[in-house]
Amino acid sequence: MSTGEVCVAAGLAYRRLGRGEPIVLVHGLGGSHRSWDAVVPSLQSHRDVIALDLPGFGDSPPLPAASPHTPAMLAASVERLLDALGLDRPHVAGHSLGGWVALELAASGRANSVTAFCPAGLWASTAPRDVRVRLRTSRVLALTCRRLAPLLLASRFGRRALLSGSCVRAADVPATLAIAAAADLAGATGYPPVYSGTVDGRFAASLAWNVPVHVVLADSDQLLPPADNRCSAALPPDTTWSLLPQCGHNALWDDPPAVAAAILDNHSQAPT
């Protein structure tokens, strides 16, 4: 079923468009399925696209378990959605926290391929102090400016001022995307427990060698600089690494066509 409407299954909200091999898109901390809106048009003519809301984000209720909520717990909730949709091993792409969740899905045998954009969890032990500060600051600003955000983000000047930490081309981000993202971040009830479950660990699960993994970093990523985000001990030795030029942490907005191309190219490497 590819209606494009927001649906709910196994406790998770999702939007499904297009046709072809299924691809599941997983957003980052504070995002929602809307985080992928600039990329989906380039995918839906080639793939059956399922963009979901993780527990406590977008239109999905938070997990009932006590804090913290780890990426492995989030991946388990995505597995329940896959079961409800009758999907065994779809392709999975994730951004930031979503990249870590995608890797956890691969470790559980539920991903046919993984494309991880600026993924969290590839730090040496726990999240660096600068990452923690930036994540907390962005959440506080979103809550503080909740009412003013639509007005500020409606202008190119406002988007340049507020989004330059995550995007190289901040002023060019469509106002509708920026305003929706600010609302998602401020309204994310799952943010505190997921933040706690993310920054105090790292991705350490083992992946099968036959799962194509493509880690895509961004050359101007201020949150997870490429030089500090390459701890790959848990990744297969044949993992593909690439660098997107002129992109910040939110490469999904800086270069949507390149993001879509990386996903489709990695799919072609997956076993049939």
Phi, psi and omega in degrees: 000124180230079183267337185084351179277156175284122180242170179227133175210141179053032177083002180242139173275148179203163176233136186233128181217157173085190180207158182123204177296140181287141174227127180258129181251129184240124184279174180268182181298124180087358181264198177201185177300336180291343178301334184264007188302328181282341184264326186306318181303330179278349181257326193290342175279350181243337189221157169275103190264124176242104177259121190246166172252120176295161181303127179087007180230152181057235182259011180263135176290157180288164175294145180284343184292158180292157177294150359272163177253111185276162175303326178295323176293319178296319179298322178297324177292324177293323177301320178295324175294317179301318178298317182294329181269358180072031180253122182275294183225076178285166167291147181226135173233139181219151179244130176058242174305322179297330175294321176295316178299319178299319178294323177296323178296320178295321179295333178272003179078022184249012179231133177278332172201158179229128170241113186248117181262121180045053189289144170283165174089358178262021174278169190294317182221293174232170183299135177300157182303319182297323178296315180299316181296316181295320180293317179295319181295317181296322179293315180297317179297320179297319179290318182293321185260021187305316182282329182275340187306313180302322179291314181295317185280354178287341182254153177298321179298316180296319179293322178296321182289320187267336187250000186294341177285343182240344182228141174284319182256054187302318183294335183273353177295129178304137182302323182298320179293315182296317181294319178295321180294320178296320178293321178298316182295315181292327185266005185283099179293338180275358186301307183302309181291328179285322174304311181298321182283348182263311190285342183262015177214191176208166177285121184225004181286159179268139179249146174293143182292340184270008176262112179297124178241125178239115177262120183248113179260166181242133189293337182245028180289114180273335180281311180234077182304137183308322182294337183254007189231046184232023178287102193245022185301328182272353183270153177300147182296340180264018176303135176271133178242138175214165184232123177275124180282150176054043178227141173267193182302323178270069179297338179300333178261326183290322182211072181304319179299321179292324177296313179298319180296321179296321179296311183294324179294321180291327177301323184293343180270351185285149177294147180265000000 
